[in-house]
Amino acid sequence: MTDNKKIIDLNIIEIIKLLQSDKKKIIIYSITAGVIGVLLAFGTPKKYKSTVMLAPEESGGGFSGSLSSLSAMVGLNMKFGQTGDALYPEIYPNIVSSTDFIIGMFPVEISTKDNSVKCDYYTYWEKHQKIAVSDYPKALLVKLKGMFSKKEESSPLKSKQEGTISLSRKQEEIAKAMSSMVECSVDKKTSVITITVEDQDPRVAALIADSIKQHLQIAITDYRTKKSRLDMDYMGKLYDEAKNDYDKARQTYATYSDTHQGIVLQKYKTKELELENEMELKYNIFQTVAEQLQLAKAKVQEKTPAFTVLQSATVPNKHSSRPKIVTLVIWMVLGFLLRSGILLWKNKKMFVSI
């Protein structure tokens, strides 16, 4: 049986000799690549990171137990603490990166560290972002394309009637750029939420990190209390109706009693008794609804999560960009690999045997 497997032999000594013979060009390639890398590094705006850490908390079973006991006293079957919560901490990053959430950051007022720029966050991204040297060709193409294309008018961000989001092309690009600068993560064991914002200005990074924290807290609170708030609003309507019915019954009874004083006919006494019973019935209904309304308000408070801020947003003093010496080394290595690859490919027959 014949073995058809091919064995490739590399002569390492010949490779080393080949590289040594071409060391001048290798050095030139490395230095040139290093210079290009440094120029790109100096032409890239510095980035600053600001981090916020918070832990969402919910009230314990003691408050829920108290509400359950209170509801049992008035004959209600309100099962507190048994929730079907679909908003798990693992999806918080999805909320932060969603278009709905990002466009909510557009009107946030910001100011740079030197106070040279004070505007909303959208305008800051639209007019006050520095462009890296490597992005100049792309920016030039976009500008040329804009000169020959029809001018796009700003469209409304959201249609309340349809519940849809309508963004212009520019708004969509800015929203994506904003989203790329925001990172949200959740520790599965501790449920600690970490929000990191990167920006060209340190104060803007801190302001946006704090704003995202606040917006996320509002979003979580709105979700967790939505059902309870709807129940409270419904009980509020029932309360107004029950109070109105009781007031009418009370006024009808009082008017009838005042206008029929001293009359001993049985039919008038029977009518007065009917009105009194109806007034008491309306009062009992009103009192029960009032108690249910108070329980509904307590349920909203019980559902409202508390947040413990473990680390507030701070204005960073040091940029988070890659050090220029590291960039220099990386590009010099790339230059070395490029020249070595070209040299070895052209002379592969010298050190490769099959």
Disulfide bonds with the S-S distance in Angstrom:
none
